[in-house]
Amino acid sequence: MIPGWRIQRNDGAQNPSQPHRMTPVTRIAADIGGTFTDIAVILPDGRVATRKLPSTPSNYADAVVAGATCLLKALGSDVSAMEQVLHGCTVATNAILEHRGARTALLTTRGFRDVLELQRVRVPALYEPLFEKPKPLVPRRLRFEVTERLDAQGNVVTPLSHADVAAAIEAIQHSDVEAVAVCFLHSYANPEHERAAGEMIRRALPDRFLSLSIDVLPQKREYERTSTTVINAYVGPPVSRYMRSLIDDLRVAGMAGRLMVMQSSGGVIDAESVVHKPAQIVECGPAAGVVGALEVGGASGYRNLITLDMGGTTAKASLIENGRLNLAAEYEVGAAMSSRSALTGGGGYALKLPVIDISEVGAGGGSLVWLDKAGALKVGPRSAGAVPGPACYGAGNLEPTVTDANVVLGYVNPVALAGGAVPIDASLSRAAIETRIAGPLGRGLLETAYGIHQVANTNMMRAVKAVTTYRGRDPRDFAMFAFGGNGGIHAVDLARALQVHEVIVPVAAGVFSAVGLLFAKLEVNETASFLRLASEATIDQAQLVFEVLQKRVASLLGVCRERIHFTPQADARFRGQGFELTVPFHPCILTSPPADSFIQLTASFTAEHVARYGHSFNDAFPVEVVNLRLVGTALAEQAPAISAMYDAPHAEVAQRAVFFGNSGLRQTPVITRSALGRTPRSGPLVIEEYEGTSIVPPDCTARLDAVGNVIIALP
């Protein structure tokens, strides 16, 4: 059994059966989802305390402040002692998905006005002749051509026309534009023209958000660089407003500590840096959970994991291989499935910044269930969100959701969620499914609800396969690490379909992205163009570039170089290829590099190419280094260790009827995590907790490991 005790009262008061005591807390994490906002702290003794409450779409900061102050009060901790507030949010993502970002203008080299529409010659659906590319984030009338030209080496071919820039500025002044993006051809090789245009814009339009490609993505590839720069401008104003509002609200509440925000690459950075480069947090929420899985899974001895994060709005999957995160240097957002896009993209907007390789689909607990014109059952991508939420919330939504199906099946508590914070009316779930789905299909209620559950699983399977089989990885070589409010409900069925034999449900699974924030390190990832054949590049050339990157990293981190761990990397390819792989550079390249550094880099790249694609062209093509990359991680104290939940041992709570497909309706024990022990216990079981629920089918077993994770073994 795992000892301890837990706060569950909705008013945030401390459990009256326990004596009042002061619990020192200096770091707290808050993660905003589409349905719930999750708060977590790891106490000095390793126990995890959490709070879960509905998100507040009108002002997401309200739920963050309310949840944090509530939890700290319950712990008896001094709010003013808070040194860091770690945060993950969906503000940037939602701005893109909902097309509610800032009205943005683009200045670009004459002749390149339509790059955003031309994109790349690929579509996400090969046999869909009626496919339409996504509408550009900048309308054509706000894309201004500027006379200027550099060659690929950065030499000036045509001087910058200041008159063209001034004309664009005048047009912007007379339009409702909040943000301006500037992306000139080959500016990564010579930033002079972009800097000059940027200075003119700053002087004339000081209240507009300005995004220069040389600051956002100083790399080759015109479409990806333009798209990323535009995304940065498009999400800049809403992210800035949110960050400043949250900082003000936290200070009013007495928390004047440093606000640190999760980046898509897996590190955290100061909120002020985020305001200047907001594109780096577009996928920050999902990244936190994967970072937590790396740490918690590693502590339990698992180095190869498929992470499944199913919340209220979306489901996300990622891969941890040999104890390392997988980063995608190129990503695509705003499509039906956000994912790495090197070969199969075209459905969204290119974001060429370091992002943990996460595939995301619109399948969450709040995903709406509907019938198409042919009468086929569909789940998502539209969601009921936090307001009004699933039908069972009783807030006015009459359309069924995945959560409603899970309530009917007995998987979800039919009375309340989150320790009573969210009342549930199971009759509303039954009515919604009967009226909208089961009746029109002529099917029974349980049969229909189970069909909804399976369709949701099928949707999520796309995300899981996108990071496994589509990457040449065999899922059978991995365990599944399930979290999010609904991850434990759906994980076993997904694992069974993939022939995965173990599912791990961590402590505080329902708020695990918030927990993952507490493991994240202060980190930045900076890149510079370096287009040379590996056989011709010299150590001196690389060191000059890395010296510039070191200064930039130290400035962004606000830490002296002696307190930063630098990890040099390179983006390389075989000459003639259109895409690169990121591989590690010899760590001594920054100080006393060995003479064969580029030979070692070539060997590393070739090995990675074989692992990824199964071949290496047998030396028919030379290796080309495209970019040099430097990851800087601030040295910090030892990472926190989780020992248990802030939870009391409980016996079995009750039994309820649960439907298990071919196994039918079964009376199933409903227990808490702490009712399990190290000895495997046979299913069926419903493991019900404050943060979420896990389902153990009849043919599976469940046990606790040394740190309190639930380990579900499949036959």
Secondary structure, DSSP 8 states (H G I E B T S, - for coil): ---------TT----TTS--------EEEEEE-SSEEEEEEE-TTSEEEEEEEE--TT-HHHHHHHHHHHHHHHHT--GGG--EEEEE--HHHHHHHTT-S--EEEEEETT-TTHHHH--S--S-TT-TT------SS-GGGEEEE--EE-TTS-EEE---HHHHHHHHHHHHTTT--EEEEE-TTTTT--HHHHHHHHHHHHH-TTSEEEEHHHH--SS-HHHHHHHHHHHHHHHHHHHHHHHHHHHHHHHTT--SEEEEE-TTS-EEEHHHHHH-GGGGTTHHHHHHHHHHHHHHHHTT--SEEEEEE-SS-EEEEEEETTEE-EESSEEESSSEEEE-TTT--SSEEE-S-EE-EEEES-STTEEEEE-TT--EEEEEEE-TTTT-SGGG-SS--S-BHHHHHHHHTSS-SSEEGGGTEE--HHHHHHHHIIIIIHHHT--HHHHHHHHHHHHHHHHHHHHHHHTGGGT--GGGSEEEEESTTHHHHHHHHHHHHT--EEEE-TTGGGHHHHHHTT--BEEEEEEEEEEETTT--HHHHHHHHHHHHHHHHHHHTS-GGGEEEEEEEEEEETT-S--EEEE--GGGGSS--TTHHHHHHHHHHHHHHHHHS--GGGSS-EEEEEEEEEEEE--S------EES-------EEEEEE-GGG-EEEEEEE-GGG--SS-EES-EEEE-SS-EEEE-TT-EEEE-TTS-EEEE--
